[in-house]
Amino acid sequence: MDPERSQGANEVGGGSGATPAAPPSTEPSGPPDKAAARPKSGRTRPKAGTHPNNVKKLRQRAMMSKAELARRAGVSPLTIDRVEAGCPCRMDTKRKILEALGLSPSAAMDVFPDVDLG
């Protein structure tokens, strides 16, 4: 039995057995180049849903690693990483970070500008 012939018989129309080839795609394969899509400005702006703060600046000024700040604050290093990136966190976490940095609760507005105290 002819393999091409038997394959063509199963197709709708079942004629010659030749399958029309799909035209080659004109779309680029793979993900687009992210560097080309970024604006070339020197300033960066915060991502949506983030709350810029000064935790990283204060931690570095105190010459403390993320792991050390996390240990002193009693939170995970991942939490410190997220807070420094501007992700929202609980008030209790902010209080722990302030204490670990040796700051009083009254300094909350300087460290976390998004804090609503009243």
Residue pairs with C-beta under 8 A, 6 or more apart in sequence:
4 17
5 17
7 17
8 14
8 15
8 16
8 17
8 18
8 19
9 17
11 17
11 19
46 52
46 86
47 86
49 87
49 88
50 85
50 86
50 87
51 86
51 87
51 88
51 112
51 113
51 114
52 86
52 113
52 114
53 83
53 84
53 86
53 111
53 112
53 113
53 114
54 110
54 111
54 112
54 113
55 80
55 83
55 84
55 97
55 101
55 111
55 112
56 84
58 101
58 103
58 111
59 66
59 69
59 80
59 84
59 101
62 101
62 102
64 72
64 101
66 77
66 80
66 81
66 84
67 77
69 80
69 97
69 100
69 101
70 76
70 77
70 79
70 80
72 100
73 80
73 93
73 96
73 97
73 99
73 100
74 96
74 100
75 93
75 96
75 97
79 89
79 93
80 97
82 89
83 89
83 93
83 94
83 97
91 115
94 108
94 111
94 112
94 115
95 105
95 108
97 111
98 104
98 105
98 107
98 108
98 111
101 111
103 111
108 115
108 117
109 115
109 117
